């Protein structure tokens, strides 16, 4: 629900900040029909050739963008942000703190091209989100290491660091409903998120 609109707004704000047009790939179908963030074997009804075609088009387009960002043999760095919606609004911690987004890194595996200091230092993604008063989970490195159930799906695991390209950092972002469903909240969040992403990636690309 409105995840595409949110992502498009984030992209527009990144363009304003950077003067560059980032690559964007959008899933076409509701996840009840095709779950693009799962392995092909369990992402759709296998008897549907249309579902298979759309699934493969989506992932092939991601691979093409990765190849354009990081050609074979290129040792530089690039970033893939996989943006989703989530119905969850509480952290999995015993205190059940309210959250606005989940940040997934496959227990750090999809961001191996970065050090822990790069990710958690003053210019790391989650500390930057805090400066915008965005409540993200995990809140620290220990939670990131231990957060298996909510720590990203097939896309970041498949394309993250040391898989397709060593320099590719893949991060899953899941945004709660009340931000996506309210136009003011969605536009404000898109502006803040774009600012955080731009500040986070700028030293590396």
RARA-V38848 format. One record per residue. N is the residue number from 1. PSI is psi in degrees with one decimal (* if undefined). OMEGA is omega in radians with two decimals (NA if undefined). Layout:
# RARA-V38848
n:N psi:PSI omega:OMEGA
n:N psi:PSI omega:OMEGA
This chain:
# RARA-V38848
n:1 psi:108.5 omega:3.05
n:2 psi:16.7 omega:3.09
n:3 psi:-38.2 omega:3.11
n:4 psi:-44.3 omega:3.12
n:5 psi:-40.1 omega:3.10
n:6 psi:-46.0 omega:-3.12
n:7 psi:-42.1 omega:3.10
n:8 psi:-38.9 omega:3.12
n:9 psi:-39.1 omega:3.08
n:10 psi:-45.8 omega:3.14
n:11 psi:-45.7 omega:-3.14
n:12 psi:-39.7 omega:3.13
n:13 psi:-34.9 omega:3.06
n:14 psi:-39.0 omega:3.09
n:15 psi:-42.6 omega:3.12
n:16 psi:-41.0 omega:-3.09
n:17 psi:-39.1 omega:-2.98
n:18 psi:-23.0 omega:-3.02
n:19 psi:9.1 omega:-3.14
n:20 psi:154.4 omega:-3.08
n:21 psi:103.9 omega:-3.13
n:22 psi:152.8 omega:3.05
n:23 psi:144.5 omega:3.08
n:24 psi:132.5 omega:3.09
n:25 psi:128.7 omega:-3.07
n:26 psi:135.8 omega:3.02
n:27 psi:138.8 omega:-3.04
n:28 psi:-27.8 omega:-2.97
n:29 psi:151.4 omega:3.03
n:30 psi:147.0 omega:-3.07
n:31 psi:-11.2 omega:3.05
n:32 psi:-20.3 omega:-3.13
n:33 psi:-44.1 omega:3.11
n:34 psi:120.8 omega:3.04
n:35 psi:93.6 omega:-3.07
n:36 psi:-15.8 omega:-3.08
n:37 psi:26.2 omega:3.04
n:38 psi:161.3 omega:3.02
n:39 psi:147.6 omega:-3.09
n:40 psi:-35.1 omega:-3.07
n:41 psi:-28.9 omega:-3.08
n:42 psi:21.1 omega:-3.09
n:43 psi:-18.8 omega:-3.07
n:44 psi:169.1 omega:3.06
n:45 psi:116.8 omega:-2.99
n:46 psi:-18.4 omega:3.13
n:47 psi:-3.3 omega:-3.09
n:48 psi:106.1 omega:3.11
n:49 psi:-31.1 omega:3.12
n:50 psi:-44.1 omega:3.13
n:51 psi:-44.0 omega:3.13
n:52 psi:-43.8 omega:-3.13
n:53 psi:-47.1 omega:-3.11
n:54 psi:-39.3 omega:3.10
n:55 psi:-47.5 omega:-3.11
n:56 psi:-37.4 omega:3.09
n:57 psi:-45.3 omega:-3.12
n:58 psi:-51.5 omega:-3.08
n:59 psi:-31.9 omega:3.06
n:60 psi:-34.0 omega:3.10
n:61 psi:-38.9 omega:3.06
n:62 psi:-46.5 omega:3.13
n:63 psi:-38.2 omega:3.11
n:64 psi:-42.6 omega:3.12
n:65 psi:-39.1 omega:3.09
n:66 psi:-42.9 omega:3.13
n:67 psi:-36.7 omega:3.11
n:68 psi:-37.2 omega:3.12
n:69 psi:-42.2 omega:-3.06
n:70 psi:83.3 omega:3.10
n:71 psi:157.0 omega:3.13
n:72 psi:128.2 omega:3.13
n:73 psi:-8.2 omega:3.12
n:74 psi:130.0 omega:-3.09
n:75 psi:10.2 omega:-3.14
n:76 psi:-169.6 omega:-3.05
n:77 psi:148.4 omega:3.04
n:78 psi:164.2 omega:-3.05
n:79 psi:138.3 omega:3.03
n:80 psi:119.3 omega:3.07
n:81 psi:119.1 omega:-3.11
n:82 psi:104.5 omega:-2.96
n:83 psi:130.0 omega:-3.10
n:84 psi:168.5 omega:2.88
n:85 psi:158.5 omega:3.05
n:86 psi:146.8 omega:3.04
n:87 psi:-8.8 omega:-3.12
n:88 psi:137.8 omega:3.09
n:89 psi:4.2 omega:3.12
n:90 psi:144.3 omega:3.07
n:91 psi:158.9 omega:3.13
n:92 psi:2.4 omega:3.13
n:93 psi:156.7 omega:-3.13
n:94 psi:-32.0 omega:-3.12
n:95 psi:-15.9 omega:3.13
n:96 psi:57.5 omega:3.12
n:97 psi:145.3 omega:3.06
n:98 psi:137.6 omega:3.12
n:99 psi:160.9 omega:3.09
n:100 psi:-24.0 omega:3.05
n:101 psi:155.0 omega:3.04
n:102 psi:135.7 omega:3.10
n:103 psi:118.3 omega:-3.08
n:104 psi:134.6 omega:3.12
n:105 psi:19.9 omega:-3.11
n:106 psi:50.8 omega:-3.12
n:107 psi:46.7 omega:3.10
n:108 psi:-10.9 omega:-3.02
n:109 psi:-32.3 omega:-3.09
n:110 psi:-2.4 omega:3.12
n:111 psi:27.4 omega:-3.07
n:112 psi:-19.0 omega:3.09
n:113 psi:-14.4 omega:3.08
n:114 psi:151.7 omega:2.99
n:115 psi:166.8 omega:3.05
n:116 psi:-36.6 omega:3.12
n:117 psi:-36.8 omega:3.09
n:118 psi:-38.7 omega:-3.04
n:119 psi:-34.3 omega:-3.05
n:120 psi:-6.6 omega:3.11
n:121 psi:-176.5 omega:-3.07
n:122 psi:-32.1 omega:3.13
n:123 psi:16.5 omega:3.06
n:124 psi:162.5 omega:-3.01
n:125 psi:-51.5 omega:-3.06
n:126 psi:-41.4 omega:3.00
n:127 psi:-36.9 omega:3.08
n:128 psi:-39.5 omega:3.08
n:129 psi:-37.3 omega:3.12
n:130 psi:-36.3 omega:-3.14
n:131 psi:-22.3 omega:3.08
n:132 psi:7.1 omega:-3.12
n:133 psi:31.8 omega:3.04
n:134 psi:124.5 omega:-3.07
n:135 psi:108.8 omega:-3.06
n:136 psi:152.7 omega:3.00
n:137 psi:133.9 omega:0.15
n:138 psi:160.1 omega:-3.11
n:139 psi:-11.7 omega:-3.12
n:140 psi:172.9 omega:-3.07
n:141 psi:-38.9 omega:3.14
n:142 psi:-42.9 omega:3.11
n:143 psi:-38.5 omega:3.11
n:144 psi:-42.8 omega:-3.12
n:145 psi:-31.9 omega:-3.03
n:146 psi:-6.0 omega:-2.96
n:147 psi:71.3 omega:-3.12
n:148 psi:-45.9 omega:-3.03
n:149 psi:-29.6 omega:-3.03
n:150 psi:22.9 omega:-2.92
n:151 psi:34.3 omega:3.02
n:152 psi:159.0 omega:-3.07
n:153 psi:-154.6 omega:-3.01
n:154 psi:-41.6 omega:-3.01
n:155 psi:-50.6 omega:-3.11
n:156 psi:-30.4 omega:3.09
n:157 psi:-39.2 omega:-3.08
n:158 psi:-36.4 omega:-3.00
n:159 psi:-5.4 omega:-3.06
n:160 psi:-179.6 omega:-3.01
n:161 psi:134.5 omega:3.04
n:162 psi:12.5 omega:3.07
n:163 psi:-85.2 omega:3.13
n:164 psi:-47.5 omega:3.11
n:165 psi:135.4 omega:-3.11
n:166 psi:-31.0 omega:-3.06
n:167 psi:8.1 omega:-3.10
n:168 psi:121.0 omega:3.06
n:169 psi:121.5 omega:-3.10
n:170 psi:125.8 omega:-3.06
n:171 psi:128.4 omega:3.09
n:172 psi:133.7 omega:3.12
n:173 psi:121.9 omega:3.10
n:174 psi:123.7 omega:-3.01
n:175 psi:136.2 omega:-3.04
n:176 psi:161.2 omega:-3.04
n:177 psi:-44.8 omega:-2.99
n:178 psi:-21.9 omega:3.02
n:179 psi:-42.7 omega:-3.10
n:180 psi:-34.5 omega:-3.00
n:181 psi:-17.8 omega:-3.12
n:182 psi:121.4 omega:-3.03
n:183 psi:-44.2 omega:-3.14
n:184 psi:-47.7 omega:-3.14
n:185 psi:-40.8 omega:-3.13
n:186 psi:-45.0 omega:-3.12
n:187 psi:-39.2 omega:3.11
n:188 psi:-43.7 omega:3.12
n:189 psi:-42.7 omega:-3.14
n:190 psi:-39.7 omega:3.11
n:191 psi:-47.0 omega:-3.13
n:192 psi:-42.6 omega:-3.12
n:193 psi:-42.1 omega:3.11
n:194 psi:-41.4 omega:3.13
n:195 psi:-42.4 omega:3.13
n:196 psi:-44.1 omega:3.13
n:197 psi:-46.2 omega:-3.13
n:198 psi:-46.1 omega:3.13
n:199 psi:-36.7 omega:-3.11
n:200 psi:-46.0 omega:-3.03
n:201 psi:-21.1 omega:-3.01
n:202 psi:-39.6 omega:-3.12
n:203 psi:-13.1 omega:-2.98
n:204 psi:-16.7 omega:-3.05
n:205 psi:* omega:NA
